Amino acid sequence: MQYWRIAGLNYIQFSAACARTVRRCLKSSMAKDAMKREESYVRVNKWQGGKISDQVHAPSKPWAANILTLLVWQ
């Protein structure tokens, strides 16, 4: 079993933590651009009758990948 699974992480959480660690190790000249890539957002779409009825933009989560789209069915 992979050590990140033993720690209770899924692969997305593990890869985000690795990327964050690498960005923090960069020289300051490159770190500013790399830190911008760490930002992420979650988009939640509410579906009714086969069409999107609402879109909600949730705040950033530190464990999220660049873009995570959640579909909520009713």
N, C-alpha and C positions, 0 to 999 in steps of 0.2 A: 504494500500500500504506500502511496506517496505521502511524504511527510506533511504536505500542506493539507491533505485530507485528515490526517491525525490531529492537526491543529484546529480542525473545525472550519476550514475555509473551502470554498469551491474554487475552480480554476480561475474564474474571472477575478475574484478577490485576491488570489495569489499573484496573478500576473500584474494587477494594478499595484500591489505592494512592491513588487520587484521593480516596476517602472518608476515608481515614486522614489525608491532608494537610489536608483541610477541617476535620476534627475538631480537629487540632492548632492551627489558626488561630483557633479560637473563644476568646471571653473566658472567664476561669477559672470564672465562675459557670455557664456553659452547658457547659463542657468536661467536667466530671465526668460529667454524664448522657450526653453523647455518647460518651465513652470506654468506657462500659459496652456500647455497641452494637458496639464493635470486637471484642469477644470472640466467638469462634466455636468450633465443635466439629465433629468428623467422626464420623459413625456408620457403622459397617461391619456389614452384615447378611450372614451366611453362610446360603445357601439349600441345602436338600437335599430332594428329593422334592416340590418345589413349596411348601415351608413354611420359615419362618425357623428355623434350628437354633441359632444363636449370635448374640449381639449383643456387639460390642466397641466401647467408646468410646475413640477415640484422642485424644491430647493436641491442643491447639489449634495451628493452623498460621497464621502471619501472613498468608499469601496467600489463605487460605480465605474464602469468602463466609460469610454468617451461618450457614447450615446446608448441609453437603454430604453427601449420602447416597451411599455406594458399595455396590453390590450385588456380592457375590462368589458366583459359581455354581460348583458342583462336579458 
